[in-house]
Amino acid sequence: MAAALSSRPAYGNALDGSERLRGERALREALFIVFCDRVPEAFARLRNVSTSHWQELLRWLDMSGLALYFLDRMNELQSTQWLPPAVLSRLQQNLADNTERTQTLITESAGIQRKFQDAGLKYAILKGPSLCPLAVPRPELRCQFDLDFLVADEDGISARRILEERGYRLYPGHGGCLDANSDAVWEFKRNEKPGVTLRDIYKAMPSYAVELHIESRRPGQRSLLDHAWNRSLFGMQVPVLSPVDLFIAQGMHAFKDIRSPFYRASQLLEFRRHVITHCDDKPFWQEVESLAAGDRSVHQGLGVVILLITNILGEFAPTSLTSWTVDRLRPAVRLWVEMYGRRSLFSLFPGTKLYLLLNRELTAGERVSSPSFRRELLPIHFPRPAIQHLPGESMSFRLGRYRMYVSRIVSRIFLHTIEGLRCLWQARRFRRRVAALAKG
């Protein structure tokens, strides 16, 4: 495989034991490194894990989106005998369920798109099936929660009307306002069901979520929709992002999630596969670099994602990509990846607040309008409910909504108090390390 990352900075070897993963996180890392060449190391770590302990690991695999990829990898290695029978049986049932669920999502997506095309809307699908086979080998291995469409701003209202005619409800306040002339993400849900558990995420249910990403037109801004390609999917011609736009969008989506309390490890695995697919395609990397020229956010975003994956799974990206991404990261940003990347990735939901340290370094020296560190550390507003009031809802439905909302509030309280205090403690330590770096 062509080339690799530049050598790691000196501080990468100076980390003390507190940065190394221990206990549960170390076992989760072992599950993750099964996907690279360090399989013997991973198996050695997992050798004495009990069946009851495997149940906890399965919970993280579900949350991280890795469960079905893990089963596929174990089948590829012909190593399913390593798994307790109950664990293997559960994973196999999850795959069977998710295969059926994926087909229902495909059918729903096709139905929506036929309406979009009949109405002459300008749109493209985002993520999901458009990632196959470049980043996702088979769609049924991916745990997908919603359908995403990029829609031209002039067609946003028409797309909304089509979804509402299909029974979807608009959830305001998600990602922006409801003005079709501004960048926004409009979230719609249909047949919402309270009380869904983690085990239900693989099952086919009549509940769907759709996000419309509104592309506004600004002078000098490149339109993704103007460069969309047509692919044959769902038995029809479907507009998708161009290969270069798809790659950058996937990487930047992973970067956005790294800058949040909890993110799914499957996104990093999928992005790694996408890079490896194009590894020796020099014209592709030249086009990616040309498109990202002058956009510091893309340079930083891809650099952080690539460095984090490399630190855990080893080198995988060509120098034609890392030379203008990883190699241009500021030392303090690289330090965050070295110190906290693993801890953030292998934490359980609701995650950690260590991403705030990264956000502060990414915007250091820039004139940006963003919430202060302390305001983000302990926000005072309540979270949005996962399910809105439904006219004529039953008492059981209402109680289910309330239970979900209370659980969400409790989760946020834990995140903002316990993890907030941990972040404050680490902030002092991180500042000392950054200061030491600056002194050379």
C-alpha positions in Angstrom: 0.0 0.0 0.0 1.4 3.3 -1.0 3.0 5.5 1.6 2.1 6.6 4.9 2.0 9.3 7.6 4.9 11.4 8.7 6.6 10.2 11.9 4.8 10.7 15.1 5.8 13.8 17.2 8.1 13.3 20.1 5.4 13.9 22.7 3.5 10.8 21.5 6.1 8.7 23.2 6.1 10.7 26.4 2.6 10.0 27.5 2.3 8.6 31.0 0.2 5.6 32.1 -2.9 7.8 32.6 -3.3 8.2 28.8 -3.2 4.5 28.1 -6.5 2.7 28.1 -7.4 0.4 30.9 -10.1 -2.0 31.8 -13.3 -1.7 29.7 -11.9 0.8 27.3 -8.9 -1.5 26.5 -11.3 -4.3 25.7 -13.3 -2.1 23.4 -10.1 -1.1 21.7 -9.3 -4.8 21.2 -12.7 -5.2 19.4 -11.8 -2.3 17.1 -8.2 -3.4 16.2 -9.7 -6.7 15.0 -10.3 -4.8 11.8 -6.6 -4.2 11.1 -3.5 -6.5 11.0 -3.2 -6.6 14.8 -5.6 -9.5 15.1 -3.3 -11.7 17.3 -3.0 -8.8 19.8 -6.8 -8.3 19.8 -7.5 -12.0 20.4 -4.9 -12.1 23.2 -6.7 -9.2 25.0 -10.1 -10.9 24.5 -9.0 -14.4 25.4 -10.3 -14.6 29.0 -13.4 -12.4 28.6 -16.4 -14.1 30.3 -19.8 -14.5 28.6 -21.3 -12.0 31.0 -18.6 -9.6 30.3 -19.2 -10.1 26.5 -22.8 -8.7 27.1 -21.2 -5.4 28.1 -19.0 -5.4 25.1 -22.0 -6.1 22.9 -23.6 -3.0 24.3 -20.7 -0.9 23.1 -20.6 -2.7 19.7 -24.3 -1.8 19.3 -23.8 1.8 20.3 -20.7 2.2 18.1 -22.3 0.8 15.0 -19.6 -2.0 14.8 -21.6 -5.1 15.8 -22.4 -6.3 12.3 -19.0 -5.3 10.9 -17.5 -7.2 13.8 -19.5 -10.4 12.9 -18.5 -10.0 9.3 -14.8 -9.6 10.2 -14.9 -12.7 12.4 -16.5 -14.7 9.6 -13.8 -13.4 7.3 -11.1 -14.5 9.7 -12.9 -17.8 10.2 -12.6 -17.1 13.9 -16.2 -17.2 15.1 -15.2 -20.0 17.5 -13.7 -17.3 19.6 -17.1 -16.0 20.5 -19.3 -17.6 23.2 -22.3 -19.3 21.5 -24.8 -16.9 23.0 -22.8 -13.9 21.6 -22.5 -15.4 18.2 -26.2 -16.3 18.1 -27.2 -12.8 19.1 -24.9 -11.2 16.4 -26.3 -13.5 13.7 -29.9 -12.6 14.7 -29.0 -8.9 14.6 -27.7 -9.4 11.0 -30.8 -11.2 9.9 -33.0 -8.5 11.5 -30.9 -5.6 10.0 -31.0 -7.2 6.5 -34.8 -7.0 6.7 -34.7 -3.5 8.2 -32.3 -2.3 5.5 -34.7 -3.4 2.8 -37.5 -1.5 4.4 -35.4 1.6 4.5 -34.5 1.1 0.8 -38.1 0.7 -0.1 -39.1 3.9 1.8 -36.2 5.9 0.3 -37.2 4.8 -3.2 -40.8 5.8 -2.6 -39.8 9.2 -1.4 -37.4 9.7 -4.3 -40.0 8.8 -6.9 -42.2 11.6 -5.5 -39.2 14.0 -5.6 -38.4 13.0 -9.2 -42.1 13.3 -10.3 -42.1 16.8 -8.8 -38.9 17.7 -10.6 -37.0 18.5 -7.4 -33.2 19.0 -7.4 -31.8 16.7 -4.8 -29.2 14.0 -4.0 -29.1 11.2 -1.4 -26.5 11.6 1.4 -24.6 8.8 3.2 -26.5 5.5 3.4 -26.5 3.5 0.2 -24.3 6.1 -1.6 -21.4 4.9 0.6 -21.6 1.3 -0.9 -19.3 -0.2 -1.9 -16.5 2.4 -1.5 -16.9 2.7 2.3 -19.4 0.1 3.2 -19.0 -3.4 1.7 -22.7 -4.3 2.0 -25.6 -2.1 3.1 -27.0 -4.6 5.6 -23.8 -4.3 7.7 -24.4 -0.7 8.4 -26.7 0.4 11.2 -28.7 3.3 9.6 -31.1 5.3 11.6 -32.5 7.8 9.1 -32.6 8.8 5.5 -30.7 11.9 4.4 -31.3 14.0 1.3 -29.6 17.2 0.1 -32.2 19.5 -1.4 -31.9 22.7 -3.3 -33.1 25.7 -1.3 -35.8 26.5 -3.9 -37.2 23.0 -3.6 -37.1 22.7 0.2 -40.8 23.6 0.7 -41.9 21.2 -2.0 -39.8 18.4 -0.4 -41.3 19.2 2.9 -44.8 19.0 1.5 -44.1 15.6 -0.1 -42.9 14.2 3.2 -45.9 15.5 5.1 -48.2 13.9 2.6 -46.5 10.6 3.4 -47.3 11.1 7.1 -44.0 12.7 8.3 -44.0 15.3 11.0 -41.5 18.2 11.1 -39.4 18.6 14.2 -38.4 22.3 14.4 -35.2 23.5 15.8 -32.9 20.8 14.5 -29.8 22.2 12.9 -31.3 25.5 11.9 -34.4 27.5 11.3 -37.2 26.6 8.9 -36.3 29.2 6.3 -35.6 27.5 3.0 -33.3 30.4 2.1 -30.7 29.5 4.8 -28.6 26.5 5.5 -30.6 24.2 7.7 -31.3 20.6 8.5 -35.0 19.8 8.7 -35.8 16.7 10.7 -39.0 14.7 10.0 -40.3 11.6 11.8 -43.2 9.2 11.0 -44.8 6.6 13.3 -42.5 7.5 16.2 -42.6 4.8 18.9 -41.5 5.5 22.5 -39.8 2.7 24.5 -37.5 1.5 21.7 -34.4 -0.2 23.3 -30.9 -0.7 22.0 -31.7 -4.2 20.9 -34.5 -2.8 18.7 -32.2 -0.8 16.5 -31.8 -3.7 14.1 -35.5 -4.6 13.7 -37.7 -3.5 10.9 -40.4 -1.2 12.3 -42.9 1.2 10.6 -41.0 4.2 12.2 -38.9 6.3 9.9 -36.8 9.5 10.2 -35.8 11.7 7.3 -33.4 14.7 7.3 -33.5 17.3 4.6 -30.2 19.2 4.3 -31.1 22.5 2.5 -28.3 23.7 0.2 -28.5 27.5 0.0 -26.8 29.3 -2.9 -24.3 31.9 -2.1 -22.1 33.9 -4.5 -18.9 32.0 -5.2 -20.0 28.9 -3.3 -19.6 25.6 -5.0 -22.9 23.7 -5.3 -22.8 20.0 -4.5 -26.0 19.4 -6.4 -24.6 21.0 -9.6 -21.9 18.3 -9.6 -24.0 15.3 -8.5 -23.8 12.0 -10.4 -26.5 9.5 -11.3 -26.2 6.0 -10.0 -28.4 3.0 -10.5 -29.8 2.2 -7.0 -33.1 0.7 -5.9 -33.9 -0.2 -9.5 -33.9 3.4 -10.5 -31.5 6.2 -11.4 -30.6 8.1 -8.2 -28.6 11.3 -7.8 -25.6 11.0 -5.4 -22.7 13.3 -4.6 -19.7 13.1 -7.0 -16.9 10.8 -5.8 -14.8 13.6 -4.5 -17.7 15.4 -2.8 -18.8 12.1 -1.3 -15.3 11.5 0.2 -14.9 15.0 1.7 -18.5 15.0 3.0 -17.9 11.6 4.7 -14.7 12.7 6.3 -16.1 16.0 7.5 -19.2 14.3 9.0 -16.8 12.1 11.0 -14.9 15.2 12.1 -18.1 16.9 13.2 -19.0 13.9 15.3 -15.5 13.8 16.9 -16.3 17.3 18.1 -19.2 16.0 20.1 -19.6 14.0 23.3 -20.2 10.6 21.7 -19.5 9.4 18.2 -19.7 6.0 16.5 -16.5 4.1 15.8 -18.1 2.7 12.7 -17.7 6.1 11.0 -14.0 5.9 11.4 -13.9 2.3 10.1 -16.0 3.3 7.0 -13.8 6.3 6.3 -10.7 4.2 6.5 -12.1 1.7 4.0 -13.0 4.6 1.7 -9.4 5.9 1.8 -8.0 2.4 1.2 -10.3 1.9 -1.8 -8.8 5.0 -3.5 -5.3 4.5 -2.0 -3.3 4.3 -5.3 -5.6 6.5 -7.3 -3.4 9.6 -7.7 -5.8 11.6 -9.9 -8.5 11.2 -7.2 -6.2 12.6 -4.5 -5.2 15.4 -6.7 -8.8 16.3 -7.3 -9.6 16.1 -3.6 -6.7 18.4 -2.7 -7.6 20.8 -5.5 -11.2 21.0 -4.3 -10.1 21.5 -0.7 -7.5 24.2 -1.6 -7.8 27.2 0.7 -10.4 25.5 3.0 -8.7 25.2 6.3 -11.6 23.4 7.9 -11.3 20.6 5.4 -7.5 20.3 6.0 -8.0 20.2 9.7 -11.1 18.0 9.7 -9.6 15.3 7.5 -6.3 15.5 9.3 -7.8 14.9 12.7 -9.9 11.9 11.5 -6.9 10.3 9.7 -4.5 10.8 12.6 -7.0 9.4 15.1 -7.6 6.3 13.0 -3.8 5.9 12.4 -3.0 6.1 16.1 -5.2 3.1 16.7 -5.3 0.9 13.6 -1.9 1.9 12.0 -1.0 3.7 8.8 -3.4 3.4 6.0 -3.5 6.8 4.1 -1.2 7.8 1.2 1.2 10.7 1.6 -0.7 12.4 -1.2 -3.5 12.8 1.3 -1.6 13.2 4.6 0.9 15.8 3.4 -1.8 18.5 3.3 -4.0 17.2 6.1 -2.2 15.4 9.0 1.1 17.2 8.4 -0.5 20.6 8.7 -2.2 20.0 12.0 -1.1 22.4 14.8 0.9 20.7 17.5 -1.8 21.3 20.1 -4.4 19.6 17.9 -2.1 16.6 17.4 -1.5 16.5 21.1 -5.3 16.2 21.8 -5.5 13.3 19.4 -2.6 11.6 21.1 -3.9 12.2 24.7 -7.6 11.9 24.4 -8.5 10.4 21.0 -8.7 6.8 22.3 -10.5 7.8 25.5 -13.2 9.7 23.6 -13.7 6.9 21.0 -14.0 4.1 23.4 -16.2 5.7 26.0 -19.8 4.6 26.5 -22.8 6.8 25.8 -23.3 9.7 26.7 -19.6 10.1 26.1 -17.2 12.7 27.5 -16.6 16.4 27.3 -13.0 16.2 26.2 -14.0 17.3 22.7 -14.3 20.9 24.2 -10.5 20.9 24.6 -10.2 20.0 20.9 -12.7 22.6 19.8 -10.8 25.3 21.7 -7.6 24.5 20.0 -9.2 24.3 16.6 -10.5 27.8 16.9 -7.5 29.3 18.7 -6.5 32.6 17.2 -9.5 32.8 15.0 -12.3 35.4 15.1 -15.2 33.1 15.4 -18.6 33.4 17.0 -19.0 30.4 19.3 -20.2 29.6 22.8 -17.6 30.1 25.5 -15.8 27.1 26.9 -17.5 27.4 30.3 -21.0 27.9 28.8 -20.5 24.7 26.7 -19.1 22.9 29.7 -22.3 23.4 31.7 -25.2 24.5 29.5 -28.4 25.4 31.4 -31.0 24.6 28.7 -33.0 21.4 28.6 -32.5 18.9 25.7 -35.2 18.7 23.0 -37.6 15.7 23.4 -36.9 12.8 21.2 -40.6 12.4 20.4 -43.1 15.2 20.2 -46.6 15.2 21.4 -48.9 13.3 19.1 -52.5 14.6 18.7 -54.9 11.9 20.1 -52.0 9.9 21.6 -52.8 7.2 24.1 -51.9 7.3 27.8 -49.3 4.6 27.3 -47.8 6.5 24.4 -47.6 9.7 26.5 -46.0 7.8 29.5 -43.5 6.3 27.1 -42.6 9.8 25.8 -42.2 11.1 29.3 -39.9 8.1 30.3 -37.7 8.7 27.3 -37.5 12.4 28.1 -36.6 11.9 31.7 -34.0 9.3 30.8 -32.5 11.9 28.3 -32.4 14.6 31.0 -30.7 12.2 33.5 -28.1 11.3 30.8 -27.4 14.9 30.1 -27.1 15.7 33.9 -24.5 13.0 34.1 -22.6 14.3 31.1 -22.7 18.0 32.2 -21.7 17.3 35.8 -19.5 14.3 36.1 -17.9 14.6 32.7 -17.8 18.4 33.0 -15.7 18.1 36.2 -13.4 15.6 34.5 -13.0 17.9 31.6 -12.1 20.8 33.8 -9.4 18.7 35.5 -8.0 17.6 32.2 -8.1 21.2 30.8 -5.5 22.3 33.3 -3.3 19.3 32.5 -3.8 19.8 28.8 -2.8 23.5 29.0 0.4 22.5 30.7 1.2 20.1 28.0 0.5 22.7 25.3 2.6 25.2 27.1 5.5 22.7 27.2 5.1 22.1 23.5 5.3 25.9 22.8 8.6 26.1 24.8 10.0 23.3 22.6 
